[in-house]
């Protein structure tokens, strides 16, 4: 499970650097040094080196400023590799130097260092990397992209369907342009919390699934549909808003449930 944890951690950290670091090369260098030290003290330097290579390939395959050239297939491959690393690679009995001093208890028992890294990697991946996967899935289904009404020049658009974004119709018409302009004016006067909704939703899905709080999880997902129903009900003949909401939400939920499966399997293996 340490392989899957390091893979997800390296990919997630790289995307966080892309999104929030003012100078990316400094952020990448800092993350690489920290992760290499972490791999060294846990006797998992080779898996960490492999994770750094995967993180670099991920940055190239899943660009933040343009449509991903390979679609969301890099995410599918990463998911397959992560699941295989958890399911088919036996858990380690030793964790190097850090394993000698590591001690973490939970209500469900002791948490090993490898399991903690898997949980950390899954959580970091759900924060920003999952947004890129959702965006790639939407781009694979449509030629249009969500119009983020809050972003400034040089800022990455909100990728998650949970963000309060306005869908730009494929065909530009005067009426479509007027509607988009009105949406821009309406959006700029509102709360700019769209970028937080998707990551928070996925973290809640992860936590509630691991806690087996399925009624609460179902109620939360149903509440999201109810909140967005007025917007979807105003959809036009194309059904673009409804399709955008459904595709983005389902992909986002599948990613969170997949992360929960990885952690659950690793904890019970």
C-alpha positions in Angstrom: 0.0 0.0 0.0 3.0 2.3 0.4 3.4 2.4 -3.4 -0.2 3.6 -3.9 0.1 6.1 -1.1 3.3 7.6 -2.5 1.8 7.7 -6.0 -1.3 9.6 -4.9 0.7 11.8 -2.6 3.2 12.8 -5.4 0.5 13.5 -7.9 -1.7 15.4 -5.5 1.2 17.5 -4.2 2.3 18.4 -7.7 -1.2 19.7 -8.5 -1.4 21.7 -5.3 1.9 23.3 -6.3 0.6 24.1 -9.8 -2.5 25.7 -8.3 -1.2 27.6 -5.3 2.6 28.1 -5.5 3.6 31.5 -6.8 6.8 30.1 -8.2 6.2 26.6 -9.3 9.8 25.4 -9.7 10.5 26.3 -6.1 7.4 24.4 -5.0 8.2 21.4 -7.1 11.8 21.3 -5.7 10.6 21.6 -2.1 8.0 18.8 -2.6 10.5 16.5 -4.3 13.0 17.0 -1.4 10.4 16.4 1.3 9.1 13.3 -0.5 12.5 11.9 -1.1 13.4 12.3 2.6 10.1 10.6 3.5 10.9 7.7 1.2 14.4 7.4 2.6 13.4 7.3 6.3 10.6 4.8 5.6 12.9 2.4 3.6 10.8 3.0 0.4 13.1 5.2 -1.7 12.5 3.3 -4.9 8.7 3.5 -4.7 9.1 7.2 -3.9 11.4 7.7 -7.0 8.8 6.0 -9.1 6.1 8.2 -7.6 8.0 11.3 -8.5 8.3 10.1 -12.1 4.6 9.4 -12.2 3.9 12.9 -10.7 6.0 14.5 -13.5 4.2 12.5 -16.2 0.9 13.5 -14.6 1.7 17.2 -14.8 2.5 16.7 -18.5 -0.5 14.6 -19.3 -3.1 16.6 -17.3 -2.3 20.3 -18.0 -4.2 22.8 -15.9 -4.5 25.6 -18.5 -5.7 23.6 -21.6 -7.6 20.5 -22.6 -5.8 17.3 -21.6 -4.3 15.7 -24.7 -5.0 12.1 -23.4 -8.3 12.9 -21.8 -9.0 11.3 -18.5 -7.1 8.1 -19.4 -4.1 9.0 -17.3 -6.4 9.0 -14.3 -7.8 5.6 -15.2 -4.3 4.2 -15.5 -3.3 5.8 -12.1 -6.4 4.3 -10.5 -5.6 0.8 -11.9 -2.0 1.0 -10.7 -3.1 2.2 -7.3 -5.7 -0.5 -6.9 -3.2 -3.1 -8.0 -0.6 -1.9 -5.6 -3.0 -2.2 -2.7 -4.7 -5.4 -3.7 -1.8 -7.5 -5.0 1.2 -6.2 -3.1 1.4 -7.6 0.4 1.7 -5.1 3.3 5.1 -4.4 4.6 6.2 -5.6 8.0 8.9 -3.0 8.4 8.9 0.7 7.7 12.5 1.6 8.1 13.7 4.2 10.6 10.3 5.9 10.9 8.7 2.5 11.6 10.8 2.2 14.8 9.3 5.3 16.3 5.9 5.4 14.5 2.9 5.0 16.8 -0.6 6.1 15.8 -3.8 4.8 17.4 -7.3 5.2 16.2 -10.7 4.0 17.5 -10.4 1.1 15.1 -6.9 0.1 16.2 -3.3 0.9 15.4 -2.6 2.7 12.2 0.6 1.7 10.4 2.8 4.2 8.7 2.0 2.7 5.2 -1.8 3.0 5.9 -1.3 6.6 7.1 0.5 7.5 3.9 -2.3 5.9 1.8 -4.9 8.0 3.7 -2.8 11.1 3.3 -2.1 10.5 -0.4 -5.8 9.9 -1.0 -6.8 13.0 0.7 -4.3 15.2 -1.1 -5.3 13.7 -4.4 -9.0 14.5 -3.8 -8.2 18.2 -3.1 -7.0 19.4 -6.6 -6.1 16.4 -8.8 -9.6 15.1 -8.8 -10.7 18.5 -10.2 -8.5 17.9 -13.2 -10.0 14.4 -13.7 -13.5 15.8 -13.6 -12.6 18.5 -16.1 -11.0 16.0 -18.4 -14.1 13.8 -18.3 -16.3 16.8 -19.2 -14.0 17.8 -22.0 -14.1 14.3 -23.3 -17.9 14.5 -23.6 -18.3 18.1 -24.9 -16.4 20.6 -27.0 -17.3 23.4 -24.6 -15.8 24.1 -21.2 -17.3 25.6 -18.0 -17.0 29.4 -17.9 -15.5 30.2 -14.5 -16.9 33.6 -13.7 -14.6 34.4 -10.9 -11.2 33.7 -12.3 -8.7 36.4 -13.1 -6.1 36.2 -16.0 -3.6 33.5 -15.3 -5.8 31.7 -12.7 -6.9 28.2 -13.2 -10.6 27.7 -14.0 -12.7 25.8 -11.5 -12.7 22.3 -12.7 -15.3 20.5 -10.6 -18.9 20.4 -11.6 -19.7 21.2 -8.0 -18.4 24.7 -8.7 -21.0 27.3 -9.5 -19.9 27.6 -13.2 -22.0 28.7 -16.1 -22.0 26.3 -19.1 -21.2 28.0 -22.4 -23.3 26.5 -25.2 -21.5 25.0 -28.2 -23.0 27.3 -30.6 -22.5 31.0 -30.1 -25.6 33.1 -30.6 -26.4 36.6 -29.6 -28.8 35.3 -27.0 -26.2 32.9 -25.7 -23.8 35.8 -25.4 -26.3 37.9 -23.6 -27.1 35.1 -21.2 -23.4 34.6 -20.5 -22.8 38.3 -19.8 -25.8 38.3 -17.4 -24.4 35.2 -15.7 -21.1 36.9 -15.3 -22.7 39.9 -13.6 -24.8 37.7 -11.4 -21.9 35.5 -10.4 -19.5 38.3 -9.5 -22.0 39.6 -7.0 -22.2 36.3 -5.2 -20.1 34.2 -2.9 -16.9 32.9 -4.5 -16.9 29.5 -2.9 -17.3 27.2 -5.9 -13.7 26.0 -5.8 -14.2 24.7 -2.3 -17.4 22.8 -2.8 -16.0 19.9 -4.9 -13.0 19.1 -2.6 -15.1 19.4 0.5 -17.7 17.2 -1.0 -15.2 14.5 -1.9 -13.6 14.6 1.5 -17.0 14.2 3.1 -17.8 11.2 0.8 -14.5 9.6 1.8 -15.0 10.1 5.5 -18.7 9.1 5.6 -18.0 6.0 3.5 -15.2 4.9 5.8 -17.3 5.6 8.8 -20.2 3.5 7.3 -22.5 6.5 7.7 -24.4 5.6 4.5 -27.7 7.3 5.4 -25.9 10.5 6.0 -24.0 10.1 2.8 -27.1 9.5 0.8 -28.8 12.5 2.4 -25.9 14.7 1.5 -25.8 13.6 -2.1 -29.6 14.0 -2.3 -29.4 17.5 -0.8 -26.9 18.5 -3.5 -29.4 17.5 -6.2 -32.1 19.4 -4.5 -30.0 22.6 -4.2 -29.1 22.4 -7.9 -32.5 21.5 -9.1 -33.7 25.1 -9.7 -30.7 25.7 -12.0 -31.2 22.4 -13.8 -34.9 23.0 -14.2 -34.1 26.2 -16.2 -32.1 24.2 -18.7 -32.8 24.7 -22.4 -33.5 22.2 -25.1 -29.9 20.9 -25.2 -30.0 19.8 -21.6 -26.4 21.0 -21.2 -26.7 22.1 -17.6 -28.2 18.8 -16.4 -25.7 16.7 -18.3 -22.8 18.9 -17.0 -24.1 18.5 -13.4 -24.6 14.7 -13.7 -21.4 13.9 -15.5 -19.3 16.0 -13.2 -20.9 14.9 -10.0 -20.8 11.2 -10.8 -17.1 11.4 -11.8 -16.4 13.3 -8.6 -18.2 10.8 -6.4 -16.6 7.8 -8.1 -13.2 9.2 -7.4 -14.0 9.7 -3.7 -15.6 6.3 -3.4 -12.5 4.7 -5.1 -10.3 6.4 -2.6 -12.5 5.1 0.2 -12.2 1.6 -1.3 -8.4 1.8 -1.3 -8.2 2.8 2.3 -10.8 0.2 3.4 -9.1 -2.6 1.6 -5.7 -1.6 2.9 -7.0 -1.4 6.5 -8.5 -4.9 6.3 -5.7 -6.6 4.4 
